[in-house]
Amino acid sequence: MEFDIAARRWKRLGGTADDRVAADDAIPGPRKRPVSFNDPDGHRFWVMFGHADRQATPANHPHHVGNGDAYQYEDAWSYDTDTGKWTKERVPGNAPAPRTEAGSTYNPVTGQAVVFGGYHPQLMTIVPEANVNFNFSYFADTFVCDLSPTPHWRQVLTAGFPTYRAQPTLVADPDTGDLYMFGGFANSDYVPVHGTMWSRTYGDLWKLTIAPPGKTLPGVNMAEEARTARAGPWQRCFTCGAAGNWRKCGGSCKGRAYFCGKPCLAEGWKEHKAMHNCRKA
């Protein structure tokens, strides 16, 4: 659908009110909560991922599947508002994993699309301490797509992340380019959150400043931040870069770096000591 703000009028561009459309490789399949953002040329918008909620599909619907499991899309599309046509896209780079219910927006200052969090309804989560497995996973990662001149994905690594969540609201300040994220939720009936076992709705507000393509922010050492990045309960090993629930350094750095085991601690200690002026406690 297209909404003319000045005329306050809706216009149908395609599809039907109840999405009873025949399968067609030339258009995206029916889905809910995809990643979406507009293109800086002002004539296209993008739709990526999202999922088909089979549990909510009536039995007589042409897209009904008997097992009722959600289906995670892995595709990306752009829609040209001038020609009224969809194009299936393949964007290179370090792209986000397929997901649904992620926060997404377009940043007009940097010319980038930004994606944070969301969840995958078919990617298993393993909780060793509870000896349970769940059939979907939450994300707490950040990705940007440099849309001009050629679309290209990259992951943004910082020293800290907001907690894993789905359905956050993400907006960009059109004057400064700063990003603001509010809210979201995690259903801990399936994925434990901070040791509790009930659904948690977030009311926190976050701000993120991302440097434009080809530039760096003053006072930010991206190489160092990438090696000490944290995402919720997970940390990156300073030496090998693996992500996990590692032990923090017990020296005078007060946990600035984490190590996945004694071999990585022994190998990376000298460099960590020099970088963070750390001394053994």
Rosetta blueprint (number, residue, H / E / L):
1 M L
2 E E
3 F E
4 D E
5 I L
6 A L
7 A L
8 R L
9 R E
10 W E
11 K E
12 R L
13 L L
14 G L
15 G L
16 T L
17 A L
18 D L
19 D L
20 R L
21 V L
22 A L
23 A L
24 D L
25 D L
26 A L
27 I L
28 P L
29 G L
30 P L
31 R L
32 K E
33 R L
34 P L
35 V E
36 S E
37 F E
38 N E
39 D L
40 P L
41 D L
42 G L
43 H L
44 R E
45 F E
46 W E
47 V E
48 M E
49 F L
50 G L
51 H E
52 A E
53 D L
54 R H
55 Q H
56 A H
57 T L
58 P L
59 A L
60 N L
61 H L
62 P L
63 H L
64 H L
65 V L
66 G L
67 N L
68 G L
69 D L
70 A L
71 Y E
72 Q E
73 Y L
74 E L
75 D L
76 A E
77 W E
78 S E
79 Y E
80 D E
81 T L
82 D L
83 T L
84 G L
85 K E
86 W E
87 T E
88 K E
89 E L
90 R L
91 V L
92 P L
93 G E
94 N L
95 A L
96 P L
97 A L
98 P L
99 R L
100 T E
101 E L
102 A L
103 G E
104 S E
105 T E
106 Y E
107 N E
108 P L
109 V L
110 T L
111 G L
112 Q E
113 A E
114 V E
115 V E
116 F E
117 G L
118 G L
119 Y E
120 H E
121 P L
122 Q L
123 L L
124 M L
125 T E
126 I E
127 V E
128 P H
129 E H
130 A H
131 N L
132 V E
133 N E
134 F E
135 N L
136 F L
137 S E
138 Y E
139 F L
140 A L
141 D L
142 T E
143 F E
144 V E
145 C E
146 D E
147 L L
148 S L
149 P L
150 T L
151 P L
152 H E
153 W E
154 R E
155 Q E
156 V E
157 L L
158 T L
159 A L
160 G L
161 F L
162 P L
163 T L
164 Y L
165 R L
166 A E
167 Q L
168 P L
169 T E
170 L E
171 V E
172 A E
173 D L
174 P L
175 D L
176 T L
177 G L
178 D L
179 L E
180 Y E
181 M E
182 F E
183 G L
184 G L
185 F E
186 A E
187 N L
188 S L
189 D L
190 Y L
191 V L
192 P L
193 V E
194 H L
195 G L
196 T E
197 M L
198 W L
199 S L
200 R E
201 T E
202 Y L
203 G L
204 D L
205 L E
206 W E
207 K E
208 L E
209 T L
210 I L
211 A L
212 P L
213 P L
214 G L
215 K L
216 T L
217 L L
218 P L
219 G L
220 V L
221 N L
222 M H
223 A H
224 E H
225 E H
226 A H
227 R H
228 T L
229 A L
230 R E
231 A E
232 G L
233 P L
234 W E
235 Q E
236 R E
237 C E
238 F L
239 T L
240 C L
241 G L
242 A L
243 A E
244 G E
245 N L
246 W L
247 R E
248 K E
249 C L
250 G L
251 G L
252 S L
253 C L
254 K L
255 G L
256 R L
257 A L
258 Y E
259 F E
260 C L
261 G L
262 K H
263 P H
264 C H
265 L H
266 A H
267 E H
268 G H
269 W H
270 K H
271 E H
272 H H
273 K H
274 A H
275 M H
276 H H
277 N L
278 C L
279 R L
280 K L
281 A L
